[in-house]
Amino acid sequence: MTTFAEILCAVSARHGIMPPTRLLTRSKRPRMVRARDEAIWLMRQRPGSTLQGIGEDFGMHHTSVMIAVQRHERRARV
C-alpha cells in the first residue's frame, strides 16, 4: 500500500511543487489546487481510506475532501 508521504512526494514531483508539504497549505492557486486534488483523489483510492481520515491528513473538513475528489474526477473526464 502506498503511504501518505509517498503520494505527496509523487504528486508534488509530477506538478513541480517542492517541497511536497506545500500541498498541505491552503493555497488557492490553480496549480496547487489541481495537485492537491490529485493527491486527495489518490488517497481516496487506497483501501480503507475515509473522507474523515484524509481530511485529518490534509487539515481540512471531510466535505472539502469530497469536493476535491469530485473536482479531480470531473477534470479527468474532460
N, C-alpha and C positions, 0 to 999 in steps of 0.2 A: 504494500500500500504506500502511496506517495504521501509524504508528510507536508504539513502546512508550510514549513520553511522551504522545502524543495519546490513547491508550487510557486511561492513568492519569487524565488530565485529564477525559475524558468520563465515566468511571465514577465518579470522586470527585464531580463536579458532580451527577450523577444521584442519588447517595446522600447528598449534602450533607456530604461529608467533605473538609475543607480543612486543610492543603494536600494535594495529591494524593500526596505522598510518604508520607503516613500509611498508605497502602495497603501500603507495603513493610515496615511494622512487624510484629511477631509477635503483635499484639493478638488475643485470642480473643473479643472482644465480638461478639455475633451480627451486628450491623450491619456491622462491619468485615470479618468473615469472609465474609458474603454479597457485599459489594462486591469484596473481593479475589478471591473465587472467580469472580465475573463477569469481572473484568479478566483473570484467568488463562485463562478459557474463551475470551474474545475473542482473546487472544494465540494460543491453540491453533488458532484458525480461520485464522490467517494462513498463506499458502502457505510451505512450507519450515520452519515452526516445529517445534522439537523440545522434548520434555519437559525435557531437559537444559538447553537454551538458556533456556527460560522459567524454570527453576529458578535459573539463574545471575542472571537479571534480578531475580527476587524474593528471592534469597538463601535458597532452600530446596532440598531434595533433589528429584530428579525424581519420586520416588514420591509425595511430598507434592503435587506439581503434578498428577499423575494423579488423586489422590483429590479434589483441588479441582475438577477438570473433571467428574468423576463426580458429585460433590455438587451442582454447579451444574445439571447436566443432570437430575438427579433432582428438584430443586426446580422446574425449568422445566416438567416433565411434570405436576406437581400442579395 
